[in-house]
Amino acid sequence: MPASATKTKRRRQKKRKSDGVDGTVSTTDGATNHAEDGEHAQEVGTQDQQEVGTQDQQEVGTQDQQEATPVKSMGSHSVETAQEAKRRKKMERKLLKRQSQLPSDGNTKHDPSSTLRLPEVPFANSAPHSAEGAADNKQSKKRKRNKRASTAQPHLANHELAKIEQPPLDVTAMDVDSNGPEVKTISLEHRITVPDHLQSRQQMPKVNGDALSADAEEPKLALEVDDAQPLVISVGDNARLKKRGHRADRKSSKYQSKQWTISEGVGGVFIDQDPILTADDQHMIVATRAQVRIYSRATSLLVRKLELVPEEDGAIVSLSLLNADDSLLVVATSRGTVSIWDWTDGTLVEVCLAGNGLKEIVPFSHDGITSIVAVHETDDKDTVKVFNLATGSQDAEEVAKIYEGRDIERIQFFESAGIIVISARSRFEIGLCRNFLAADLDGNSFKWYRLRLPANVASFDARIGPDVGKRLLARLDLTMGLSNGDILNYTDILPKLISREKGRLAEIEPQKLSWHRNSVNTVKWSRDLTHIISGGRETTLVIWQLDTNRQQYLPHLSAPILNVSISEKGSAYALRLADNSIMALATANLTPETNVSGLATPVYGPLIATLDPNSPEKLLLACPAAALQPLRQEDQNTFLQTYDIYMDSQLDRQALTRNLTTVVNVDPEGRPLREPNVSRLQISADGRWLATIDEWRPLHHDLDATHLIEETQARKHDCEIRLRIWAYNTDQGDWELVTRVDEPNSVARILSVQANPTKPEFAAVGADGIIRVWQPKARVRDGVRVRDARGKQLFTWMNKYAVKLPLHGYEEAKSAALTYSDEGSIIAVSLELDRKGTQWTHLLDACTGKIVHSIPDLVTAGERCLAASGRYLLLLSRTFCVYDFVASQVICRTELAPHFHSPESSRFLAVNRFDNTAAFALSRGGRQSSYLTVIDVSKLDEGPVLETKIPGQTRMLMAHVATTGFVLIDGFHQVRTVKPPTSSRALVSLNSTAAADEPEEVAKGLDRLFGATTAVSGMVNGDSGDQQFLLADEPQTVTGQGLEEALSFTTSEQAPNMEGLFERIARAVAIGA
């Protein structure tokens, strides 16, 4: 063929493709088009094997064009190339394979371009915007080039469209990629098994240790949430879509990179149940509301997790090992889902439903059938029922309702003796069925005996004697801890109850033990029934020797004891403490063998937390000593917990104020003492300094002798307030107190503290309207710098300046919010003086403290949040307002929906300075959900980039300090990370501010990693010529220790995903250890 003819042919083909993209077809070529398309249809195959549309149009055209315009055929000179023919035949084979696997009623369609479904909008005058957005031609061509379309269709003639019936495409029939993403979350809703018998455990494939059914959902990198659906749980760079009736196409996962993702929650509170020690003494099993965790007793490391979706299956409320097979674990949720797991390998054996409102279960097995005794809780009454699980259907078989009453708290059941023990406030109900295993159960099978007590039951434990089967009536020993601190023991109580009922015995006298001052949280019989183990708020484990009437103590534990369990061999005790930790002790010497600590978020009051700029995986949290059982319903944050949100484990815990852990915690009259409370916590931009505000207020009865109860003005100033500045000790890995300032704002409370984003500096505003700025100063004695034993320079913190804000006639401000601009040159502060008056926002020069501008009514009355992003100031109250620093005007104002105006509603605002995105979370009072909205501050006219509903009330929202995205803590004590579609990493280096003036700080070569180069410190003069304020640390040698710390994890469960691992290594290289 001549070269000119070839060029002409290429130009014509290019023109025809351009026409196809534009959605137009020349009418002069209509006859030829029909003829050629008819021939093309014959090449493809029969009509029942074809689908409507062309591949080019599907990949290039928009969805609206597809709906409005039928298939556009090519021009009259269309020639199918060899590559196109090969691609067409390949798609034909795939379509034939999929059609052969389609169910008869399948109607599921998959659209890779579907946008994000959003919940109801939390704004009164705005509409939801898709987080995905519309795809432009460039992105469409990229998808075409990578062949990422989820469905491909052969070329068909227009006159054939009406004849061809398009078969429904069910993505559930697609093959699962064996190299697919790691899946950690398992939903039980679509996994109701029909045992045959139990359908054998080998029929269930496993993914990374978790069992998946044959119809397990496809992984998908996306976030699709609506009001009725749970979150997409992200695992590493991949995620699973948990949505009813919808399956995601594996090939469409990369299309979802345009959407934001929310990770699965880490942390959580261990449920109120005794820890389980396995029979081999090698493992310990505990549970949170969404996970069952198996820990190694020898290393305290996580071995395996069994995950459920609480939004679908309900929160975990009870779990227990099956007596017939101790490798099987029975787990029950609040929505009635009962699942049986093989905890040794993470296989899900069986799932069935036992009714909503499930509270507690006791499993047992008889004649190869697994059954449970279950407690259901309703509004007016509680019931105890017996269910058979292996029924061949998704619903458990209800055998009998054996009890109905009120206020059931706990039960214990012994199938061998036919005895059930129920505690209900100040009474016990003991049921006896003499031939339980052989009898046909009904409502009258049990004979009930009641035992009344002088106080409410706080805990109890029952044991059956070893001579079961030899006696006509089994021996039942019962011990109980009461709310008044007494312990009552009843030995062989059944004959006494029967004699009392027949009138032969007037009263049953127990053995009474007294030591606890408060409620006995837990009490247990030893395996040989010669000892009793008890624990309460005294942070002391007490072992009672019944034969000698002596006690043995293990005092000074970290928190009150909530639960105690004893191993099957009696060689270990497992303690659940009120600081959300679990400890296993050896019974021989009472030394700890295993220690597992969870996130100790306080139950009451606001959450005080921040992220470490040098180690973004470290969450710094102010927490009380007993987070789960505080002495009173008020803030008492006395400890600092350092928690790794990647490894889901506690790294460190230290005291921030004086506390009552190792001293007597009550006064001479028995009233609990009050501890100081850390109300504010901020970390400097370089991560080396920590500022805390703690307050202590004496109890009212302690001031009776001073006659200050009626003096209102004096009562306002009876609070001790201290500002503490801490320095991070890299050798010890903890914080050292370097400066303490008593009454930093005279007698006024500190309302807000913020750190300068560019240098070590803190600004604090008090209720008296005074802003004080604090900076470090090198310690000098006789003209010589003071150094510590390691040769490092010591510093103290000084007040740089104080500025009085106008209070407009009011005595003090009720609340305040404060923030720095991105470059640290402006301080913005907003004071609430009166709920009906003008709400002022002031802008100050951060260098001089001069008020340069005051703007009224940028916020409304009540709590408010401030944050800066570039040239904009963001303010969130009952309205969301954006103020332009440069133009000095409001450019955006949006009012929140009315149900977010109540005082019980919470509002949080955070700005990520790496991509200028802002996130705010809104929660309604009494609702267990929150609305999360993310906007691009530079593109306000485009609306939110993410707007969704998440489970649990948001208690803290923070911007990620080393990359794009946000971190939030919900009301379920779980930490979640919110990530954008493209994670543009911005590594934070030490002394990043000084690096602008020091070129040697920017270039970090390999010699920095091995200690050949030292960092340079910078010092500048303050307001007075004789004061020097610190900007950077003293010269220090950088070693490769950071790489070792970045890779310091010992098991695969504790290792982060590839993205987190890359962040750790890159940060260690950039910071230089």
Secondary structure, 3 states (H helix, E strand, C coil): CCHHHHHHHHHHHHHHHHHHHHCCCCHHHHHHHHHHHHHHHHHHCCHHHCCCCCHHHHHHCCHHHHHHCCCCCCCCCCCCCHHHHHHHHHHHHHHHHHHHHCCCCCCCCCCCCCCCCCCCCCECCCCCCCCCCCCCHHHHHHHHHCCCCCCCCCCCCHHHCCCCCCCCCCHHHCCCCCCCCCCCCCCCCCCCCCCCCCCCHHHCCEECCEECCCCCCCECCCCCCCCCCCCCEEECCEEECCCCCCCCCHHHHHHHHHCCEEECCEECCCCCCCCEECCCCCEEEEECCCEEEEEECCCCCEEEEEECCHHHHCCEEEEEECCCCCCEEEEEECCCEEEEEECCCCEEEEEEECCCCEEEEEEEEECCEEEEEEEEECCCCEEEEEEECCCCCCECEEEEEEEEECCCCEEEEECCCCEEEEEECCEEEEEECCCCCCCCCCCCCCEEEEEECCCCEEEEEEEECCCCCCCCCCCEEEEEEECCCEEEEECCHHHHHHHHHCCCCCCCCCEEEECCCCCEEEEEECCCCCEEEEEECCCCEEEEECCCCEEEEECCCCCCEEEEEECCCCCEEEEEECCCEEEEEECCCCCEEEEEECCCCCCCCCCEEEECCCCCCEEEEEECCCCCCCCCCCCCCCEEEEEECCCCEEEEEEECCCCCCCCCCECCCCCECCCCEEEEEEECCCCCEEEEEEEECCCHHHHHHHCCCCCHHHHCCCCEEEEEEEEEECCCCEEEEEEEEECCCCCCCEEEEEECCCCCCEEEEECCCEEEEEEEEECEECCEECECCCCCECEEEEEEEEEECCCCCCCCCCEEEEEECCCCCEEEEEEECCCCCCCEEEEEECCCCCEEEEEECCCCCCCCEEEEECCEEEEECCEEEEEECCCCEEEEEEEECHHHCCCCCEEEEEEECCCCEEEEEEECCCCCEEEEEEEEHHHHHHCEEEEEEEECCEEEEEECCCECCEEEEECCCEEEEEECCCCCECCCCCCCCHHHCCHHHHCCCHHHHCCCCECCCCEEECCCCCCEEECCCCCCECCCHHHHHHCCCCCCCCCCCHHHHHHHHHHHHHHCC
